[in-house]
Amino acid sequence: MLTEKIERSKEIIAAALEQAKGAMATFSGGKDSLVLLHLIRTVQGGKIAIPVLNIDTGVKFPEIYRFIDKMRRLWGFNLVRENNIGAIPPEEIGRDQVQCCYRLKTVPLKRALEKYRVSHLFTAIRRDEHPARAGEDYISPREDHIRVQPLLHFTREDIWAYIRLHHLPYCSLYDRGYVSLGCRPCTSPAGSGEAERSGRAAAKERAMPDLRQLGYF
Ligand SMILES: Nc1ncnc2c1ncn2[C@@H]1O[C@H](COP(=O)(O)OS(=O)(=O)O)[C@@H](OP(=O)(O)O)[C@H]1O
């Protein structure tokens, strides 16, 4: 039942917020982190009181940038943007995916964690997204901080049901066939019957690197 799943997520969020000395949420502009922010907003009484991190690779879709700004205005949260733009020459972006993801995503993420002294980082990953995420726990200690992953038990359908239930706005790319939003060079729409992340890196017909291994999400 969705109601029970929502309650479970709220409990995880509330407990982590209570323990955290430096909590931070993540928002990619995607549907899952949208739900994460809404849940945090609910737990915090209608206002997101912790900073919200967006890692800007510089090659996201314009629709994503616009949607992030729209939500920032609507919900009035403190959006913190971090980037490492320029670390990869434009013509090489997406070519060596491990290097590209590491420099454009992991490096700025690590920098943000240090800069903002983050003890607990809230992410919106789900177990059903990918086999690599199936074994994840709600609370996942890393080298220097703790990942809080309150949406692990949500399915893709749960996310959309939540968005409909609360009449949340969402990024327009989802209505144009995109099911998982990454960087422009490595994302294409997925066919309707395909796995959720099949459009990621499909533009290059390659598998995404293991981002967990790279210290990303
Ligand atoms: N660029 C950026 N900025 C801030 N937060 C981010 C970013 N990329 C990933 N995330 C967080 O990780 C969640 C899962 O996203 P992805 O499956 O796209 O992750 S990954 O890029 O493949 O590692 C993601 O949720 P959704 O993107 O909504 O699914 C966020 O909680």
PDBQT file of the ligand as one rigid body, heavy atoms in Angstrom, charges set to zero:
ROOT
HETATM    1  N1  LIG A 301      22.920  15.942 -10.567  1.00  0.00    +0.000 N 
HETATM    2  C1  LIG A 301      22.369  15.586  -9.395  1.00  0.00    +0.000 A 
HETATM    3  N2  LIG A 301      22.170  16.512  -8.436  1.00  0.00    +0.000 NA
HETATM    4  C2  LIG A 301      21.608  16.152  -7.268  1.00  0.00    +0.000 A 
HETATM    5  N3  LIG A 301      21.211  14.898  -6.965  1.00  0.00    +0.000 NA
HETATM    6  C3  LIG A 301      21.403  13.943  -7.879  1.00  0.00    +0.000 A 
HETATM    7  C4  LIG A 301      21.998  14.227  -9.135  1.00  0.00    +0.000 A 
HETATM    8  N4  LIG A 301      22.064  13.075  -9.834  1.00  0.00    +0.000 NA
HETATM    9  C5  LIG A 301      21.519  12.107  -9.050  1.00  0.00    +0.000 A 
HETATM   10  N5  LIG A 301      21.124  12.615  -7.871  1.00  0.00    +0.000 N 
HETATM   11  C6  LIG A 301      20.478  11.900  -6.735  1.00  0.00    +0.000 C 
HETATM   12  O1  LIG A 301      20.515  10.493  -6.987  1.00  0.00    +0.000 OA
HETATM   13  C7  LIG A 301      19.158  10.031  -7.292  1.00  0.00    +0.000 C 
HETATM   14  C8  LIG A 301      19.189   8.964  -8.357  1.00  0.00    +0.000 C 
HETATM   15  O2  LIG A 301      19.546   9.546  -9.576  1.00  0.00    +0.000 OA
HETATM   16  P1  LIG A 301      20.150   8.712 -10.752  1.00  0.00    +0.000 P 
HETATM   17  O3  LIG A 301      19.587   7.332 -10.789  1.00  0.00    +0.000 OA
HETATM   18  O4  LIG A 301      20.022   9.522 -11.989  1.00  0.00    +0.000 OA
HETATM   19  O5  LIG A 301      21.663   8.633 -10.266  1.00  0.00    +0.000 OA
HETATM   20  S1  LIG A 301      22.943   8.494 -11.137  1.00  0.00    +0.000 S 
HETATM   21  O6  LIG A 301      23.238   9.772 -11.805  1.00  0.00    +0.000 OA
HETATM   22  O7  LIG A 301      22.718   7.418 -12.110  1.00  0.00    +0.000 OA
HETATM   23  O8  LIG A 301      23.970   8.128 -10.132  1.00  0.00    +0.000 OA
HETATM   24  C9  LIG A 301      18.475  11.319  -7.721  1.00  0.00    +0.000 C 
HETATM   25  O9  LIG A 301      17.075  11.219  -7.774  1.00  0.00    +0.000 OA
HETATM   26  P2  LIG A 301      16.268  11.252  -9.212  1.00  0.00    +0.000 P 
HETATM   27  O10 LIG A 301      17.195  11.803 -10.245  1.00  0.00    +0.000 OA
HETATM   28  O11 LIG A 301      15.115  12.120  -8.980  1.00  0.00    +0.000 OA
HETATM   29  O12 LIG A 301      15.930   9.824  -9.504  1.00  0.00    +0.000 OA
HETATM   30  C10 LIG A 301      19.004  12.261  -6.685  1.00  0.00    +0.000 C 
HETATM   31  O13 LIG A 301      18.511  11.996  -5.400  1.00  0.00    +0.000 OA
ENDROOT
TORSDOF 0
